[in-house]
Amino acid sequence: MMNFSTAVARILTAGMLIAIAGLAAAQQAYPSKSIRFIVPFPPGGTTDQLARLVGQKLTESWDQQVIVDNRPGGNTIIGSEALVKSPADGYTILLTSIAHVIVPSLLPTPYDAIKDFAAVATIASNELVLVLHPSVPANTLQELIALAKSRPGQLNYASTGSGTINHLAGELLNIRTGIKLQHIPYKGAAPALVDLIGGQVQMFINHPIAVIPYIRSGKVKAISISGESRLSVLPQVPTFSEAGLPGFDLKNWAGVAAPAATPKAIIDKLSAEIARILNLPEVKEKLVGQGMDPFISTPEQAAALMKADMAKFVRIIKTANIKMEN
C-alpha cells in the first residue's frame, strides 16, 4: 500500500507537470489576443513611427492586433512604469530608446531600468554627426579641438535638451579632449538647428537625417561621425576614429522590452519575429528613409547593450557633473 507521504509527493508532482504543460501550451499559442505596445513618447515622432511600423508587421504575421499606446511624459518614466506594472505575459511590451538607460542616472525612477525589464530585441540605430556653423575656422576635428583649446569656454554646442544623447556627446567630447565647450539646451532639434544655421551656436552633434539637407546646402559643415565606418550618404565625412579620436562610440538606438518575469519562450518568440520583420526589404527601406539602420539582436545581446550603455552614460554624467530636474 502506498504510504501517505508517497501519495502526496505523487499528487504534487502530477500538479507540477500539469501546470508546466499548461504554461508550455499557453506559450506555444502566444499570441492569442491583442498586444499593447507602450511608446513613452508623443505620437508622430521617430520612435512612435518605429513602434507603428513593427506593430503593423506583427499584426499581419500573427493575426492579432498590436495596439500602440502612447504614454509620453516624465522623460519616458511614465511609459516605462506602466510596463513594469503590467502582467508579465507578453501582452504588454515597451518601445525602449537610448533614453531608457540615460534617465535613471539623472532622475529618480520608480523602477530599476535593468532588473525590472526583459530586453527583447533592438530595432534600429543611427550614428551621430558633428556639424559646425560655416563661420567656425575649423574644417577637421583636430582643428576644432585646437581652436577650442585656444578659446576655452567661448565655443558652444546645441542639444535637443539636457540629458539627451547629443548633450552627453558634447560632454564626452569635452572629457576625451580636455576642451571646454558650453552646452546650450533647446526644446528639440528644430530650434537648435535654427540657431546653428543662424550662427547663435557654433556646433551640434545630432542624427544624420536631421542635418544632411543643411550639409548638402552648405549651411553647416560636417566634421566627424560616430561609428566604425563612414556613412554611404556622407562618404566625405570621416569617423571620429579616423579623425584621431578612437572610442567615441555613442550611437542612438531603439528596441523592445517586456516586464522582467515574462517567460523566456515568449521573449524568444517575439525577438525572432522582430528579427524576421527587420529583414523584410520594405522595412529596411522605410528605416533607411528615416535615417536609421535595421539593428537586429538577440534578447541577450539587447540586454548586454543596455547594461554597457548605462555604464557608459553613468561615467559621462558623473564626470561632467550633469544635473537635471524632472
N, C-alpha and C positions, 0 to 999 in steps of 0.2 A: 504494500500500500504506500502511496506517495505521502511523505510527511508534509506538514503544514508549510514549512519554510521553502521546500522544493516547489510546492504548488504556487506559492506567492511569487517566487522567482520566475516561474514559467509564465505566470499571468503578466508580470511586469515586462518580461522580455517580449511577449506577444504584443503588449500595448505599445512598446517602443517600436517594434517592427511595423505595426500598423501606422503609427504616427510618421515614421520615416517614409513609408510607402506613400502616405497621403501627401507629405511635403514634396516628395520627388514628383508625384503626379501633377501637383499644383505648379511646380516649377517647369515641368515639361510642357504644360498647357499655356504657360505665360507667353504673351499677354491674353487674358480672356475678357478684358474690359478696357475702357479708355485710360490713357496715361496723362497725368498732369505734368507739364513741363514748365517749371518756375523759371522766370527770367528776372533777375534782380535789377533790371534797367527799364526805362520807359519804352513804349512801343516806337518802332520806326528806326532805331539806331542799328549799328552794325551787329551788335550781339543779338538783338531781337531778330534781325533778319536771319542770322545763323540758326537760331532756335527754330524759326518757322520753316527754314529750308530742310533741316534734318527732321523736324517733326512731321512735315508733309510726306517725306520719303518713308518714315517709319509707319505712318498711317497707310500708305499704299502697300507696303510689303507685308504688314501684319493684319491689315483689315480691321484695325482698332484705332479709334480716333485719338490723336495726340493733341491735347489742348494746351496752347501756350497761355500761361498765367503770369502776366507782368506784375511784379511786386517791387517797384522802384523805391528808392529812399534809403537813408541811413548808410550811405556808402556801401551798398549791397548787403548790409546786415539784415534788413527786413526780409528780403527774399531768402537769404541763407538760413535764417532762423525758422522760417516757415517750412523749409525742407526738413530740418532737424526734428521738428515737432510732428512730422508726418509718419505714417506707418512705414516700416522698412520692408515693403513687399514688392518694390519695383514699379509701383503705380504712381509714384511721385519722384521726379528727377529734377535736377537743377542745372542750369547753364552756368558754368563757372568761367571766370576770366582771371587774368593776372591780378586783378583787384582782390580776389579771394585770399591770396597769400600776402598781400601788402597791408590791407586794412587792419588785421589783428595786431600789427606792430605799432599802429598809430592810434587806435581806438579800442576801448574795451568792447568785447563781443560776448554774447550770451552762449557761446559755443566754442569748441576747440576746432579750428579750421582744418586740422589734420585728422584727429581722432574721431570726430563726430561725422565724418564724411567718408564714403567709399568712392574712390576715383573709378570712373567707368571707362572713360576714353578722352582723348583730345580730339578736337575737330579741325581747328585751323590756327595758323600762326602768321605773323608778319614781323619783319625786321624794323629797325628804326634808322632813320637817315638824319644826319646833322646838316642843317641848311643855314646859311648866313645871308644877311642883307648885302646887296652888291657893294655898298659903301665900306664894308669891313675890309681893311687892307690885308687880307689873308686868303690864299687860294688852296692851301693844303692844311691838314690837321696840325702838322708841326709848325707851320707859320702862325696858325691860330693860337697854339699853346705859347709860342714865343711872344706874340702880341699881348696875350692875357697876362703873362708874367711881367711884361713891361708896364702894364696898366692894371695893377691889382684892384679888384672891386669896381672897375669902371665899365666893364662889359657885362651885359645882362642877357639872360635867356628866358624865353617864354615857356610856359607849360599850360596844360589844359586844366590845371588845378593842383593844389597842394596834395601831395601823397600819390599822384598819378605816376605812371611809369616814365613819362617824359620829364617829370620833375626829378625823379630818382636817377634818371640817366644823366641829367645835368650835374647832379651831386656826385655821381660816380666819376664823371669826367674831372670834377674838381679834386676828388680824392686821389684818383690814379695819376694825375699830372702835377698836382701841387699848385694849381691855379685857383683863382677866386672869382668865379662868375656869380653875378647876382641873379637870384630867382625872381621872376615876375609871373605870378599865377593869374590865369584867366579862367573864365567860366566856359570852357570848351575850346575846340580848335579854331572855329571861325573867327572869334575876336582876336585870338592870338596871331592868326595869320594876317589879319588886317593891320595890326600894329607892326608885325615883322615887315610886311611889304611897305608900310609907311615909314619904316626906319625908327620907330619908337623903341623897339627891341632889336638886338643885333643877331640873335640866333634862336633856333628852335630845333628840338630833336623829336621827330614825330613819324607817324606811319607814312610810308612812301606814297600811297594813293592820295593822301591829303595835300602833298606838296609837289608831286610830279608835274601838274599843269604849270605851276609857277617856276619850276626849274626849267622847263622847256621854253617858257616865255621870257626867261632871263630876269624875272622879278626877284628870284632868290638864287643862290648858288649852293650846290651840294658839295660837301667836303668829304664825308665818310659815311659808311653804312655798317650796321652791325651784321653779324652772321659770318659764316665760314667762306662764303663766296659772293661775288658781285651779282647784282640783280640783272636779269636779261633786259629789263626795261630801263635800267640805268647803268649800262656797261662801262661808262666813263668814270663812275664813282667808286673809288677803292674802299675796301673794308677797313675797319679800324685796325685790324691786324696788319694789313698791307701798309697802312699809313703810320705804322710804328707804335701802335697801342694794342698789343695782343691781350686777349682775355676780356675785352669789352663785349660781353656776350649776352646783353639784355635782349629779350625777344618777347613780343606780346603774343599771347595765346588765349584760346577759349576751349572749353571742354565740357564734360558732363560728369556730374556726381550724383550719388544716391545716399540715403541715410546709411550710417555705418553698419548697421546689423542686417542689411539687405543680403539675402542668400547669394553665395558666390555663383551658383548656377545661373541666376538671373543676371547678375553683373556681367558674367562672361557672354551670355546670350545678347545682351544689349550692346556690349562692346564689339562683338563680332559683326552685328548688323550695322552698327555705325561705321565700322571699317569698310564693309561692303558698299555702303552708301557713298562714302568719300571717294571710292574708286570709280564711281559712275562718271562717265565723260561730261554729262550735263552739270553735275555737281561741281566737278573740278573747274569747269568753265565759269560757273557763277562765282565761285570763290576767288578765282584769279581776277575776275571782273571787279571784285570788291577789294582788290589789292592784297589778298591773302593766299596762302598756300594750304592745301589739304595737309593735315597733320594727324597721321594715323599712329595709334599707340595701343598697347595692351593696358588693362587696368593696373598692372604692376608698374609699367613704365610711366603711366599718368600719375600714379601715386608718388613715384620717385621724383618726378619733375616738380610736383607741388612742394615736396619737402626740401628739395635743393633750392628752389626759387625762394621759398620762405626764409631759409637760412641766409641766402644772398642778400635779400632785402632787409633783413634784420641788421646785418652788418652795415649796410649803407645808411640806414635810418639812425642807428646808434652813433656811427662815426660822424655823420653830418648834423647830429642832434636835431632831427626834424620833429616838429610838434604839429598836431592837427586837432582842431576842435570838431566835434560831431555836429 
